[in-house]
């Protein structure tokens, strides 16, 4: 789970204590929490693959986008504000 609150793009991110992050994680259903973890991992992977230097990088990039979309579908079904952005 992200340890920084990102509720509004113009606000300065505020660190969330570990205990509070744990309580938030415990309040979410396990599939939603796993989808959030997966989504943030895919965003890191997408950013790592930029720039696309080879055909393999492009394939990996497209696969990561697909996995991010699948995780976001789960997150969006639970709450539209949970969707992870930042892959573009």
N, C-alpha and C positions, 0 to 999 in steps of 0.2 A: 504494500500500500504506500502511496506517496506520503512522504512526511512533511510536505509543504502544502498549506492551504492555497487553492487556486480558484476561489469562488468568483472573482471578478478580475478581468485582465488588467485593469488600471490600478489595482491595489498592490501593495508591496507584499510578496509572499511572507507568511509568518510561520516559523517552525512549529510543528505540533509535537508535544512531548510523546515519548514512546508509549507511555501508559494510556494516553488518550487515543493514539493511533490503534493500539490493541483493542480498546473498548469499541472503537468505531468498526474495526474489522470483525469483532465478535457479533456485532449487531446486524451485519450483512449476511445473507445466505451464502453458503460455501461456493456455489457456482458463480455468483456475482463477484465475490472476492477473488476467485481464481481468474475470472475474465479480466478484472482490473489489473491484476499482476501480469497476466499475459499481454494485455494491451500496452502497458508501459514497456515491457520487454520488447515488443514488436516495434514500438516507436524508436527505441534505442537501436535496434537492428536496421531499421529503415534509414536512420541518420548515419549509421556507420557505413552503409552501402553507397552513400552519395559521395562523390560523383560516380555515375555508372560507367566504369571503364571497360567492361567486357560484356559479352552476351550472358555469361554466367551471373554476373552482378545484376543484370536486368531481370533474369529469371528469379533470382533470390529476392530482389526488390519486389517483384510482382507477387511472389509467394508470401512475403511478409505483409504486404498490403492486404492480401486476402485473409490472412490470419488476424490482422488488426480489425478488418471489417467484421469478421465472425465474432471476435471478442466484443466489439462495439455493439453488435446486434443484441447480445446478452445484456450488456450494460444499459443500452437504450430501452430495452423492454422493462427493466427494473426501475430506471429513472433516467429521463433524457439528459439531465444535467451531469450524469456520470460518464458520458461519452468522452473518450480520450482523443484529443486533437494534437496536431503538431507534426504530422507526417509529411506535409507537403514540401 
